[in-house]
Amino acid sequence: MKTAFILSGEGARGGYQAGVIKQLVDKGTIPDEIHGVSSGSINAVGYSYLGADGLCDVWKNIDDIDKVFTFNKWRALWRNGVYSTKPISDLIKISIEEKTPICEAIVSILNAKTGQLARVSNYKDSKKLFKMAAVASLTIPGLIEADHPDWIDAGARQLVPLKYVIKGGATNIIVILGRPIDAPLWKSNGGIWHPFGIGMFEAVEYGYRFIDLMLYEILLRDIEKCKRKNQLAMAGNRKFKQVKLTVYGPNKFLFDSLIFRRSHEGLKQGLNELNVMSV
């Protein structure tokens, strides 16, 4: 049975994913491949090269956004975003240099010019291209600058590449989210002051939430499709193969995706709960 982990984009809630990964690995569920979208790509890279313990150590050291991005309000005048990815880029470089991955990591990116999704693998592509794709998976035009001129965060189009992973032959698929599927709209709890009452972080968060609502609906439909195809496969329809699908996530909303000062809270919760959201 080929086991695949799929990690959605969760920003600062990535610590929760890291904790769940460690629990699953400690209990004997070892991924043959690990897929990441948006910030989930960072966890995919981290586990592949550092293992579950090393990945958790990374999140223990992330206590504010400046450990991931650096801010300069004047940067937008000559670059394509006010945040630089240099801190996380340097961390990825250190993590993968001179190391052999323990499993295949595949990151999803979106070509901003063509609108097409692309996948980059540490088994099939060069280390330089893989690092570039991992960093690009975090970039948002106008806000977070990109190293690659065309690649941006695939989370704007796809939350979980379920169909792609099934086509790749995985039969035991574990999706790890950083929030409940039915999380209610929230009140932002951190940001940069703005004279009209909404900060830069809040504006970005509202945009993220709008996209998330649409993408989570797509995820729910994908899960239902997978269940229906499993039923057909069990009934003897050879057109479909049976897939074991398990979705993990917190039992309540944690915090906003840019509040990295609370990342350790997500890690602690991930290490102490295994909440199955859908099977």
Helices and strands as residue ranges (DSSP letters): E 3-7, G 11-13, H 14-26, E 33-37, H 40-60, G 65-67, E 70-71, G 75-77, E 83-84, H 86-96, E 104-111, E 117-121, H 127-136, E 151-153, G 154-156, H 162-167, E 172-176, H 200-234, E 244-248, G 260-262, H 263-272, E 276-278
